[in-house]
Amino acid sequence: MSIFVTLCDIIANFAPLVMSSAARRASRDIYKQKDNKTKMIYRQLPTEEYTDLMSRILYEDNHILVVNKRVGEIVQGDKTDDEPLTEKYKAFIAMRDSKPGQVFMGLPHRLDRPVSGVTILAKTSKALERLNAMFRDGEVHKFYWALVCNRPAEPSALLENMMWRNEKQNKSYICRPGAARKDARLARLRYNLIDCTERYYLVEVELLTGRHHQIRCQLSNIGCPIKGDLKYGAPRSNPDGGICLHARRITFIHPVRKEPITIEAPVPSSWKGINLQK
């Protein structure tokens, strides 16, 4: 047995005990050396986690996987070192399909950590390339549900604003009249008031552009901050730390099969008192 293999075995055995950031990242995937070939074996999912991931699959074929993201999950790696949704579903597919080697899982679009709902993952490089182009060219139609703190002045409207992003604050702002900025970009969305509860109002938003925190910023600008969204003016946080913004529905042409697809995600169970038949 080579020294390399012995050291790898030692690292694999003791990785759970040494949990630096680098160790946590490395321990997610274990590498074994055999016949001068390296293959990646994903972590074995506990039964409860496996069942949960399976229950959140909204659509799947050989090219794409569409899932219902939970509040608090990240879709790609960040400085927190939390495991992203892409890695969870790599492990799920490797386990479900007894798949050796690496699992491809591309991310053509993103949802913020506090947001829930429809998330498309690409299972092939061909699908990823085509989906990237479709999102860039506005060929994917995205509809969100938001519980807002105040009734909109108009039951439906098209909102168009010039927005800019403050990188240090991780927050977006709308340019005020006469205060043009070179880094500002046009943000467009259309909303409709579709229901209300005792304290909140449910609006459906069709996102026409994809700016940073666009829905959160534009709804706040008309006096309708999203429930739980302290950053954009909500009076209190939600118990789960998320905001009541949900990617409800997405419509697009399949990137390979060229067939129209519409996928809808159920809202979180914490959303009480709304009519889900809308």
N, C-alpha and C positions, 0 to 999 in steps of 0.2 A: 504493500500500500504506500502511495506516495505521501510525502510530507504535506503537499497541497490538500489532498483528500482528508488527512487527519486533522489539519487546521480547520477545514470547512466543517467537519463533524463537530469539533469543539465549539465553533462559533454557533452552529445550529442548535446545539444543546444548551448553550448558556445565553443565547440572544434574549430570551424573555427576562433574564435577570439584569441585563445591562441595557436600559431603555433610554439612551440618549436619542436625540432627533435622528441621527444617522442610523442608529441601531433599529429604531422603530420602523424607518423606511425599509431597511434591508430585511427585517424579519417578516415583512409581508409576503415576500417571495423567497423560497429556499432554492438554491442552486446545487445540483448534484453533478459530479464529474464522472463520466463513464465512457470508456472507449474513446477518449479524447473528444467527446461531444458534450455540450452543455445544454440541458433543457430546464425550463422553468416550471416549477410546480407551485400552483397557487394555494393559499391557505385553505384548509378545510373549514367550511362554514358550519357553525352550530345549527342544529335542526330548526330552531326558532327563527334564526336569521335567514336561512335558506328558504323557509316557508314564506316569510315576509317578502323577500325579494321576488319570489315566484308570483305571489298574489298581486304584486304591483305592476306586472307586465300587462300593458294595454294592447300591444300588437307586436308580433314577431314573425319574420320570415328569414330567408338566408342572407338578406342584405341589411335589414334595419331592425332595431329593437326600440320600442317606444314604451317608456315606463312613467309611473306616477311618482314624481319626486316628493319627498317629505320636507316639511319645514326643518331647517337646521342642517340639512345635508349640503355638501359642496359637490359640484359636478366635475371639478378638476382640482388638482393639487394646489395648495396655497401655503402661506407661511405658518399656518396653524398645525400643519402636518396631520390633520384629520384625513381619514381615508376617503377619497372621492368616490362618487357614484360609479364612475367608469371602472374603477378597480374592483368595487364590490361585484359588479356584474361580470367582470372577467372571471373572478373566482367562482361565481355562480355557474356560468356556462361551462367552465372547465370541469366543475364537479358534476353538473347535470349530464353533460355529454361525454364524460370520461375522456376529455380532450387532452392529449399530451401537448407539450410545448406551449408556445405563447398564444394567447387569445387576442385577436384584433378588436379594439373598441375605440372608434373615433368619435369626436364630439363636434358636431357642426354648429351648435348654438349653446347658449348658457342661460341658466336661471340663477339669480342671486340666492345666497344662503337662506335668507328669511322668507323666500317665496316658494310655493309648492306648485305641483301640476305637471302637465305634459312635457316630457323631455325625450328628444330623439337621439338615439345613439346609432352609429354606423358600424356594422359588423364586417364590412369590406372596404378596402381603399377606394374602389370604384364608387361605391355609394357615398363615401365621405366626400370625395372630390365633387361629385354632382350636387350633393346637398349643400356644400359650402357655397357653390355658385348660385343655387336656388335661393338661399337665405340672402346672399349679397344682392341678388337682382330683384328681391321682393316677390318671389314666386311662392313663398310659403306664407299662408294667411293665419295669423295668430290672434286668438280671442282670449281675453282674461276676464275673470270676475274679481271685483274688489268690493269689500265692505268699507264704506267711507263714513266719517263721523258726522257729516252734515249733508242735508239735501242739496243737490246741485240747483243753481238758479234756473237752469234750463233742463228739461227732462232728457234732451239729447242735443249733442253739439259736436262740431268738428273743432278740435283745438290745434292751433298752429302757433308755435313759439320758437324763437331762437334760443338755444340752450348752450351752456358751457359747463365744463367739468372742473372742479377744484380737486386736483389729484391728492393734495395733502389732507384734505378733509374727507376725501372719498364721497363727495356730494356734488350734485348738479344744481345749477341755478338758471333762471330764465332772465334773459337780457331785458332790462327796462327800456322804455322808449327813450331814444336819444343816447343810449349807452351801448353802442355797437362794439363788438369784440371780434378780432380776427379769428379767434379759436371757436366762435359760436357756430352751431350747426342747426339746421331746421329740424324741428321735431313735430310730428303730426300723429294725432290719434283721433278716433271717433268713439264717443261713449253714448250709452243709453241707460237710463234708469229703469230697472226691471222689477225691483221688489224692495221691500223695507221691513225691518224688524221694529221692535219697540224703541231701539236706540240708534240703529244704524241703517244705512241705505246701500242696496246692492246695485252696482253698475256693471254693465258689460262693456269692455273696452276692446276695440279693434285697433291693434297696434300697426300703424302705417309706416313708421320708421323705427329704428332700433338704437336709440340713444341710451347712454348710461343713466339708470334710474328714471327713465323717461316718464312712465306712468305715475310713479310716486311724486315726481316733481310737478308734472302738469296738473294732476288732480289737486295737489296741495295749493297750487297757484290760484285755483278757482275757489278756494276755501273749503276743500273736501279732502283733508288728509286721510290716508288709509288707516283703519283701525290697527293699533299697535305700532305704528311707524313714527317713533319719537323723533327720528332724524328730520322728518318732514312735517312736523307739527301736530302729531297725535298727542292727546293729553296724557295717555298712560300706555304702558307696554302690555303685550299679551303674556300670559303665564308661560308659554313655550318659547318666548323670545323671538317669535316670528312676527310677520305682518299678515293681514288678511288680504293677500294678493295671490291669486291662483291662476295658473295657466290652464284655462278650462278646456279649450278646443283648438285643434290645429288642422288645417286643410292644405293638401299639397298633392302634386302628381308624383307617384312613386318614381324614385330616381332611376330604377332599372326596368321595372315592368311597365312604366308609363301609364299606370292606372290611377284614377283619382282616389284619394284616401282622406277620410275625416276621422279623427280620433278625439275622444272626449275623456277627461279625467274626473272622477268623483271628487267633490270638495272634501277638505279635512272634516273629521267628525266634530271638531270643536266649533264649527260654524253652526250656530243654533238659530232656529226660527225663520229660515229662508225657504222659499219654494224651489225645490230642486228640479221641478218639471219645466223650468223656463228654457 
